Amino acid sequence: MNKPTRKGARSAKDITPEIQRQLNSGETSSVNLTEWLAVDQRALLAHILQQLGRPQYLMPVLSAADQLKKQTVNTLNEVIGTTLLSLATTHKDQELLKKIMHHPADMVRCWATYTIGRHPALSLTEKLQHIQPFAADDHFGVREICWMAVRPGIAAHIEESVTLLSAWTTHINPNIRRFATEATRPRGVWCEHIETLKKEPEQALAILEPLKADEARYVQDSVGNWLNDAGKTRPDFVQALCQRWQQESNSKATAYIVKKALRTITKTTA
């Protein structure tokens, strides 16, 4: 996907009317969180469905969105994606799913991740297989939403998920390596906790160990945050692991991860 070269607005009020129009019509991608949050998903949906020749799908999706108790960017992403999946399944419209998966607008690709992550006919292996290109997406929003889309399946099958995602930790693309930890964070952000990993974080060692000295800061942050999550319920595990990692690796990457991993424990014991 072509990334916009312009600088994004610092606040919603600084987004020009023309850029807002382009965001709401899918003509341009958001370049920062401010713009991403400012996209009118309903307006974008109407434009995209008209563009793809499916205007009849608009009202069912909007009706589902209107029933949300809490309407946020993430809940709208989910309900739009899952309702489009339901409509495409009912009408045997696989072409629609293909088109939104490859759409140039980042928010549309966010919807597409839910058509994979919540597809009832796909196994966990298949879901992760199909979600990997989104994990490698150039856009930060798509990378974040894609792990949320498959997280319920991951949480329900921890052992299988760890086995599958451990293979991702050696991928050449740091975005894909980062997905392995971000998708399995015990507490995570904007998502339900994974109780099993809060109680038994050692179950994810096959994912964590290969990344203890990862060269990418994006990955380091995720590993550190994963362990910081775990430290809130299992400080013993996190302290022991960090101590061992420091003995095994004298890299700056490991030192950075360990500091980030222990930040809550350090604060509470100070």
Secondary structure, 3 states (H helix, E strand, C coil): CCCCCCCCCCCHHHCCHHHHHHHHHCCCCCCCHHHHHHCCHHHHHHHHHHHCCCHHHHHHHHHHHHCCCCCCHHHHHHHHHHHHHHHHHHCCCHHHHHHHHCCCCHHHHHHHHHHHHCCCCCCHHHHHHHHHHHHCCCCHHHHHHHHHHHHHHHHHCHHHHHHHHHHHHHCCCHHHHHHHHHCCCCCCCCCCCCHHHHHCHHHHHHHHHHHCCCCCHHHHHHHHHHHHHHHCCCHHHHHHHHHHHHHHCCCHHHHHHHHHHCHHHHHHHC
